[in-house]
Amino acid sequence: MLKYKVVEISTVSEDILEETLNEWTQKGWTFDGMHFAMRESQKRPSMAFVIFTQEKA
């Protein structure tokens, strides 16, 4: 059975995304995907949701 972890990132930058990916994969989670929340008036995403999975023992 899979267990899911969603990490919300409110400040989207390369450094923060990299930090989040490294932190959670070191804790044994597997990266599954990333979704961005966009605002029409901006080119950069306003939020990101990083999804991880882990086999439940």
N, C-alpha and C positions, 0 to 999 in steps of 0.2 A: 504494500500500500504506500502511495506517495503522500508526503506531507509537503505543504506549500508555505512559502514565506514571501511576503510582499513588503518591499522597503520603499517608502515614499521619500523622494528627494525634492525639496522645495527650492534649492539653489542648484540649477543644472549647469555644470561645468565639467570639462574633461577631467580635472583633478578629483572632483567629488565623485563622479561616476567610477573612476578607476579605484578610488579608495573604497567605495562600497563593494565593488566586485571582488577586490582582494580580501577585504575583511570577511565577507560571508563565505567565500570559497575556502578560505583558511579554516573556517569553523565547520567545514564538511558539507556545505550546501553546494548544489550544482546549479549554475546559471541556466535559466530557462527562457528568459525573454525580457524585453524592455519596452515600455509604452510611454509616450510623451503626451502631455497636455499642452496644447498650443493656444495662443491668443491671436486673434485675427490681426491685431495692430502690431504684433512683434514677429520677428523672424526666428528668434530663439524660443525654445520651449519654456514654459513657466514652471512646469513640474515634470518629474519622471517617476515612473513606478518600475522598480526592478524586481523581477520574479525569479525565485529560486525554488528548487525542489530537493527533497531528501527522502531516501527510503526509510520508512518507519519500521523499526525493529519489532 
